[in-house]
Amino acid sequence: MSHETAPSEIPALVASSYGATVFDDLSKVWQKCLAEHLRSVMAGETAVLNWQEPVDAIADAEALLHSGGVNPLSEQQRGHKFESLLQKMLASGQNLHHPRYIGHQVPASIPVAGLFDAVGSLTNQPSAIYEMGPWATAVEHAVTRSLCRKVGWDPATSFGVFTHGGSLANLTALLTARNVVFPDSWEHGLPQNAVLVAHSDSHYCITRSAGILGLGTRQVVKAKLDHRRRMDPNELNQLLAAQKAADRKILAVCACACATPIGVFDPLQEVAAVCRDHDVWLHVDAAHGGAALMSRTHRHLLAGIDSADSVVWDAHKMLFVPATCAAVLYRDRAHRFQTFQQDAPYLFDPSNPGMAEFDNGTRTVECTKRSTGFALWGIWALYGEEIFEQLVDRTFALGQYFHQRLTGSDDFEVLHTPECNIVVFRYVPMSLRGESVDVLDGLQQEIRSRLVKAGDFYIVQTNLDGHVALRITVMNPLTTEQDLVALLDELRAIGQDILCKQP
Ligand SMILES: Cc1ncc(COP(=O)(O)O)c(C=O)c1O
């Protein structure tokens, strides 16, 4: 019996889901819902976070997931359902655009940036190779060239590429360092005497990268910090000399601009001089603080960054574009092909070597990679780089303002002088001075938990030198001085309530 394959009709659901009118209708609903959501969140009319226990949220999501397909819906019914799914998504998320979201290092992204980003989603332009996403790739090259310029490098001799996030960016840069410093390592692996020197407060992704690169935890040496928690150049000098004397070879020194816990910037000029003296690769994790390069007021914090061999700079932090968009930048353009020493002939055509220059998949862990650069490129093109300066200056100034209010209050403990928009502190009223660590830690935890569940503010909790502390990062330019004062009042009120109910 022969099975002839006849041209078939496009199945009904497929035809509907690709229908141009359906898209037109639903995108109007989408536009209306999103615009109203952003307006009300930015005006502070909603809760910052509508807290839902994770198991309940998962149950809701699962129920909705399986709610389709039982009975075929009419187009009209599907339109209603689309709107209700959308409303559920919007009502259940973290409201980063609320002026009282002052939590993680994730910004209230510039709303228009999301529109540029959506073009990548809708037209699906993954850019492992130029041909797969020509404009996405062109944009990425253009923007990373400009970021290199901001670091102080000539784009003709430096190079940059985007990855999905700062963690992957740090891994990518350190893999490049590994292959440059240990040229046989791709083939033979790392020798036993390889070590990575990391800032003691470096983000956990640095030690995680070390593990992925084949270093044991004993092969990661922590650089000592000074009294401000910055990498101490004198100590670094001694450390590098001691490692050499012990016949250990340094893969890289990882400095921070700025370090995650309290947002402090390393003295990069001095650190770079030490690395140069010891002929060691300097990697600077500027995931958060790189954006200060956009500010005439704050770029001095990064003086010396142009001496680094590699730099990581997350645009999805302080350049206020949606996640993810993280740049890996190399001072020496020659290092751009050192990250991977592999062939993938179906992608990177050896008979067309000129294109490898533009195929970013030769330099990133990802093969299929989202068009990460559209939002940053679009915002930069639309508003000019001054918008980034204004965002940095405003949020850093609010960090300073909050610090001033803390120092002027006798019931808060100030744990450092902020250099950017990160401030760490504790609520310790006079009556609790001298109390045990457990009592003070427990109080901070309880205050934060109640604050977040009440939904009026969102801040985070951290641990500094073994003590629980409260932490804010001003990631929303719509946050005002009044919001920060109100936060202190709220923390105080919750703290007092807890203390008076204690036996
Ligand atoms: C200094 C620093 N490096 C790296 C990262 C990790 O970046 P991502 O969350 O984009 O992976 C962070 C995240 O907060 C960070 O603060």
The ligand as an ORCA input file, in Angstrom:
! r2SCAN-3c Opt
* xyz 0 1
  C      29.644     42.379     40.877
  C      28.727     41.363     40.244
  N      29.210     40.501     39.344
  C      28.441     39.581     38.748
  C      27.109     39.473     39.060
  C      26.273     38.418     38.400
  O      25.596     38.978     37.335
  P      24.283     38.261     36.710
  O      23.264     38.276     37.792
  O      23.945     39.119     35.550
  O      24.668     36.876     36.318
  C      26.557     40.355     40.006
  C      25.122     40.267     40.355
  O      24.603     40.965     41.163
  C      27.390     41.325     40.610
  O      26.918     42.185     41.524
*
